[in-house]
Every structure is written in structure tokens, then in C-alpha cells.
């Protein structure tokens, strides 16, 4: 089936970057709007393999321009439940980066896609080709998906019309962990989905700390580990509590050392300064220390201006990302702000200016 497409499809293309000089079109991202969403449905409600496109196709787009972009997948199967929506949705990032000449970044309503000139020259002319390739990968890699249908949207009016309801769906997923805390469980979850772009990053997901991308909470991690044991989300035994306030656990340290290739061997989940959590590149918000006021500022990726430290989000993201522990900068998911353990080792909200 791979031979049916005009582009190569392989995990070897994960991490591929498309720079401006090789760019044909840009979809969503900081200059436009978009989202990706997976919805569980009944078998009778999903027409397997069907693709609906609302708005202009690639062949109708002007080179060098930016367009809005939304991707909706309806999935069905005997073992498909609401609990798997988030983890299937997050794998869209994984599978679309298998496509040579197609770069997918971020998640939810922060998606950012670039299509390269080389892919166009080789025959990529329609988003239906992208959708069909992605659906093929979903079914091959996640066999509990028996039927899948896609709706791709490049019409800004249609995207804006759906956005409010889409964000409500995200919010309902996030609310589930509000009353569950680290002391209530003995297992956390990890995610290495972003290691193609950040080779030493290991994202640790607990009831009190959502993934950096904001798309996977503790319940999502549990569902992912159960439904796809060989996938990028997996269980982490909490182990011994080494620092209750800082959020340091022996099980997390052991796994982080192993999966980072020894780049680091300690993580304090709720510390900004001492052994902070690594940052990938998909994080929703970046924190930055301002020594002049001994405080921490925060800026989200939708902010296009300059932060009080004189730097825009993009510059700080470049300094912070890559799977590094960078003292003075920290990437997080927005819902970590709601955690009662939010950077509690360094003052929490009292340290925020």
C-alpha cells in the first residue's frame, strides 16, 4: 500500500525539518489557526477510508503562503472507547512525520505543518493523499482501530465555527485528573513521542503534571500503555519518594537515566531550578527566570510579542527545547498551572511575576 503514494513513508523521516527555502506551503502554526481531533464513534457511523476535504486543496494553494488547517478523525472498533481518543490523537504527530516532505509539529489547537517543495515535485498534490497515508498508519500500528474516517479542513470560517466545541472537548479530557494526585497512585507514565526532535527528552506524566504538550494526562497515559504496550507511552513505577516537595522519585530517576542515554539521572518534577524536568519542543508554555525581580515569568506559544526579558517565545523555545535540563527556563503544559504542586519547590504562584 505504501507504493500507492507519491512520497516515501518511513520512521526514518521523523525529525525532518523543512526550512523556509524548501517550503511550499505552511498550514496552521503561529500565523494561522488549526486543530487536530480524534473522536470515538460507533461502527455504523464511520465509513472506513473516507476522506472529506472542506476548503482549498494543496493544488489550489499559492506557494509560500500560510493556510488554516484542521484534521478530524472518527475511529471505531470493538475496543475503541472515549479513553483512547487523546492517545490516538497524539499519534497523528508521530505518523504524519513518517511522510517524507511533510513536517508536523505540536498538538491540539497548536498544530503547525509544513509541506516541502520536494514533496510537491514528486507528486504530492492533495491533502487526501496525506489523509489516506495517515489512516493507513493508524490502522497498521493501532490494530484496535477497525474503521477510520477523516475530515480535513482548510477553510478558516469552518475552522472557527468548530473551534469552541473542539476546545470544550479538550477541557473535558483535562478535568478528569483534578481530584487525583501523585500520592494516590504508585505508577506514573512516560512518553518519548518527541524524541525524534528532542533525542534526550523523557516526558513524565503524573496526576499532578500533564505532558509538556498538554495533550496527555495521567488517564491518557494509562490508556495508551494498556492499548499499545509497544508504543511511545509506558508505565513508570514511582518508586521511593526522595523529595516530596520537589517531586523527586527513584523510579523516575532510574528510567530517565536509561531513556536519555545517561544525559541526566535526576528529575524534580515540581522544581524550576534544581534538576528541572526536560523540555522537548512541543510545550505549550515556557517559563523564564528574571533575576532583577527574583521571579519567574511565563509566556505561551500563541503570544507573538516580546516577553519582559526581551525575548519572544520562539527564541526561548529554541534555547529551552531539545530534551535538555536548562536552569532558568522550563517548558510546561498549560494545565500544570492548575496543579496544586505547580513549581512548589520554588514558591509556586508566589514566585510568578
C-alpha positions in Angstrom: 0.0 0.0 0.0 2.9 2.3 0.6 3.7 2.1 -3.1 0.3 3.8 -3.8 1.7 7.1 -2.6 4.0 9.6 -4.5 6.0 10.1 -1.3 8.1 7.8 0.9 6.7 6.7 4.2 9.1 5.6 6.9 10.0 6.3 10.6 13.4 7.4 9.3 11.8 10.7 8.3 10.8 11.6 11.9 12.7 14.7 12.9 12.9 16.0 9.3 12.9 19.8 9.3 11.5 21.9 6.4 13.2 25.3 6.3 11.9 28.4 4.5 14.0 27.9 1.4 12.4 24.4 0.9 8.9 25.4 1.9 6.0 25.0 -0.5 3.1 25.9 1.9 2.6 26.3 5.7 -0.5 25.1 7.4 -1.9 26.4 10.7 1.0 27.3 13.1 1.7 30.7 14.7 0.4 32.7 11.6 -2.9 30.9 11.2 -5.4 28.6 13.0 -6.0 24.9 13.2 -6.5 21.9 15.4 -6.4 18.1 15.3 -9.1 15.9 17.0 -9.9 12.3 17.3 -13.5 11.2 18.1 -14.6 7.7 19.0 -17.8 6.6 17.2 -20.0 3.6 16.5 -19.0 1.2 13.7 -22.2 2.2 11.8 -21.2 5.9 12.0 -17.8 5.5 10.3 -17.2 5.0 6.6 -13.8 3.3 6.6 -11.2 5.1 4.4 -13.5 8.1 3.5 -11.8 11.5 3.3 -13.7 14.8 3.2 -11.9 18.0 2.4 -13.5 21.3 3.3 -11.6 24.2 1.7 -8.8 24.6 -0.9 -6.6 21.6 -1.6 -2.8 21.7 -1.9 -3.0 22.1 -5.7 -5.1 25.2 -5.2 -2.7 26.8 -2.7 -0.2 29.5 -3.5 3.4 28.7 -2.9 4.9 30.4 0.1 1.6 31.2 1.7 0.1 30.1 5.1 -3.3 28.5 5.3 -5.6 27.3 8.2 -5.7 23.6 8.8 -7.7 21.2 10.9 -7.7 17.4 10.9 -10.6 15.3 12.4 -10.5 11.5 12.6 -13.5 9.4 13.5 -12.5 6.0 14.8 -14.4 2.8 15.6 -13.8 -0.7 16.7 -14.8 -3.3 19.3 -12.1 -1.9 21.7 -12.4 1.8 20.8 -13.5 3.9 23.8 -13.5 7.6 24.6 -10.5 7.0 26.8 -8.3 6.3 23.7 -9.1 9.5 21.9 -6.3 11.5 23.3 -3.6 8.9 22.7 -4.7 8.2 19.2 -4.9 11.9 18.5 -1.3 12.4 19.8 0.0 9.7 17.4 -1.1 11.9 14.5 2.2 13.8 15.2 4.1 10.5 15.1 2.6 9.0 11.9 2.4 12.2 9.8 6.2 12.7 10.4 6.7 9.4 8.7 5.8 11.2 5.4 8.8 12.5 3.6 8.5 16.2 2.9 5.7 16.8 5.4 6.6 18.2 8.8 4.1 18.1 11.7 4.7 20.0 15.0 2.8 20.4 18.2 -0.7 19.3 19.1 -4.4 20.1 19.7 -5.0 23.7 18.6 -1.3 24.5 18.3 -0.5 22.2 15.3 1.9 23.5 12.7 2.5 21.8 9.4 5.0 22.5 6.6 4.9 20.8 3.2 8.2 20.9 1.2 8.8 21.7 -2.4 10.5 18.4 -2.9 7.3 16.5 -1.9 5.3 18.6 -4.4 7.8 17.9 -7.2 7.4 14.2 -6.5 3.6 14.3 -6.9 2.1 15.3 -3.6 -0.9 17.3 -4.8 -3.7 16.7 -2.4 -4.4 16.5 1.3 -6.4 13.4 0.6 -3.1 11.6 -0.1 -1.9 12.7 3.3 -5.1 11.6 5.0 -5.1 8.2 3.3 -1.4 7.6 4.3 -2.1 8.7 7.9 -5.2 6.5 8.2 -3.2 3.5 6.8 -0.6 4.0 9.5 -3.2 4.4 12.3 -4.7 1.0 11.3 -1.4 -0.7 10.8 0.1 0.5 14.1 -3.0 0.5 16.3 -5.0 -2.6 15.3 -7.8 -1.9 17.7 -8.9 0.8 15.2 -11.1 -1.2 12.8 -12.6 1.8 10.9 -11.4 5.3 10.4 -12.7 8.3 8.5 -11.1 11.7 8.1 -12.3 15.3 7.7 -9.6 17.8 6.7 -10.5 21.5 6.8 -8.6 24.4 5.2 -11.5 26.9 5.3 -11.0 29.5 8.1 -14.7 30.1 8.6 -15.4 26.4 9.1 -12.4 26.0 11.5 -13.5 29.0 13.6 -17.1 27.7 13.7 -15.9 24.4 15.1 -13.1 25.7 17.4 -15.2 26.4 20.5 -16.7 22.9 20.6 -13.3 21.4 20.0 -11.7 23.3 22.9 -14.6 22.1 25.1 -13.7 18.5 24.2 -10.1 19.2 25.3 -11.2 20.8 28.5 -13.4 17.8 29.4 -10.5 15.5 29.0 -8.3 17.6 31.2 -10.8 17.9 34.1 -10.6 14.2 34.9 -7.3 14.4 36.8 -8.2 17.4 39.0 -9.0 15.3 42.1 -6.2 12.7 41.7 -2.7 13.3 43.0 0.7 11.7 43.0 0.3 10.3 46.5 -2.8 8.5 45.3 -1.0 6.3 42.7 2.1 4.1 42.5 2.5 4.4 38.8 3.3 7.3 36.6 3.5 7.3 32.8 6.2 8.4 30.4 6.2 9.5 26.7 9.1 9.5 24.2 7.0 10.6 21.3 9.1 13.7 20.8 12.5 12.0 20.8 12.7 12.3 17.1 13.0 16.1 17.6 14.4 16.1 21.2 16.5 12.9 21.5 17.1 13.0 25.2 13.6 14.1 26.3 11.5 11.9 28.5 8.2 13.4 29.4 6.9 12.3 32.8 3.1 12.4 33.3 1.6 12.2 36.7 -1.8 13.1 38.1 -0.3 16.5 39.1 1.7 17.1 36.0 0.3 16.9 32.5 2.5 16.2 29.5 4.5 19.2 28.1 2.4 19.3 25.0 -0.8 19.4 27.2 -2.4 16.6 25.2 -1.8 13.6 27.5 -2.9 13.4 31.1 -2.4 10.6 33.6 -5.5 8.7 32.5 -4.5 9.1 28.8 -1.0 7.7 29.6 -2.6 4.7 31.4 -4.9 4.0 28.4 -2.0 4.3 26.0 0.2 1.9 27.9 -2.6 -0.6 28.1 -3.8 -0.5 24.4 -0.4 -0.1 22.8 2.3 -1.7 25.1 5.0 -1.3 22.4 4.1 2.4 21.8 5.8 5.6 23.0 3.7 5.9 26.2 4.6 3.5 29.0 4.3 2.9 32.8 6.9 4.2 35.2 6.9 2.7 38.7 7.0 5.7 41.1 9.5 4.1 43.5 10.8 5.7 46.6 9.9 9.3 47.3 13.3 11.2 47.5 11.9 14.7 47.7 8.2 15.2 48.3 8.1 18.9 47.7 10.4 18.9 44.7 8.7 15.8 43.3 11.7 13.5 43.0 11.1 9.8 42.8 13.6 6.9 42.4 11.6 5.2 39.7 11.5 8.4 37.6 15.3 8.9 38.0 16.2 5.4 37.0 14.1 5.4 33.9 15.1 9.0 32.9 18.8 8.0 33.1 18.1 5.0 30.9 16.0 6.6 28.2 18.0 9.8 28.0 21.2 7.8 27.3 22.7 9.0 30.5 22.3 12.7 29.6 20.8 13.2 33.1 19.9 11.0 36.1 17.7 13.2 38.3 14.4 15.0 37.7 12.5 17.0 40.2 9.0 17.3 38.7 8.0 20.4 40.6 11.2 22.4 40.6 12.1 25.2 38.3 15.8 25.5 39.3 17.1 22.2 40.7 17.1 19.2 38.3 14.1 20.5 36.4 12.1 18.4 34.0 13.5 18.4 30.5 11.7 20.3 27.7 11.0 18.9 24.3 9.8 21.5 21.8 6.0 20.9 21.8 5.5 22.5 25.2 2.6 25.0 25.4 4.2 27.5 27.7 7.8 28.5 28.5 8.9 29.9 31.9 11.8 32.2 32.3 13.7 33.5 35.4 14.1 37.2 35.8 16.9 37.8 38.4 16.1 41.5 38.6 12.9 40.7 40.5 13.8 37.2 41.6 10.7 36.0 39.9 9.5 33.7 37.1 7.6 34.8 34.1 5.5 32.6 31.7 4.6 33.1 28.1 2.5 30.8 25.8 3.3 30.0 22.2 0.3 32.0 20.9 1.9 35.2 22.2 3.6 36.9 19.3 5.2 39.8 21.2 8.3 40.1 23.3 8.4 39.0 26.9 9.7 41.2 29.7 13.1 39.6 29.4 13.4 40.9 25.8 12.9 37.6 24.1 9.9 36.2 22.0 8.5 32.8 22.7 10.3 31.3 19.6 13.8 32.3 20.8 13.2 31.0 24.3 11.7 27.8 22.9 14.9 27.3 20.9 17.0 27.7 24.0 14.9 25.5 26.2 13.9 22.6 23.9 15.8 19.7 22.6 15.4 17.5 25.6 17.7 19.4 27.9 17.6 20.5 31.5 18.1 24.2 31.3 18.2 26.1 34.5 16.3 29.4 34.2 13.9 28.1 31.5 11.2 25.5 31.7 8.6 24.2 29.2 5.2 23.0 30.6 1.7 22.2 29.5 -0.9 24.8 30.4 -2.9 22.6 32.7 0.2 22.3 35.0 -0.8 25.8 36.1 -3.8 24.3 37.8 -1.8 21.7 39.7 -1.5 22.3 43.5 2.1 21.2 43.1 2.9 23.8 40.4 6.7 24.5 40.8 6.1 24.2 44.6 9.8 23.7 45.3 10.4 27.3 44.2 7.4 29.1 45.5 4.7 28.2 43.0 2.4 31.1 42.2 4.1 33.3 44.8 7.3 33.2 42.7 5.4 34.1 39.5 5.5 37.8 38.4 
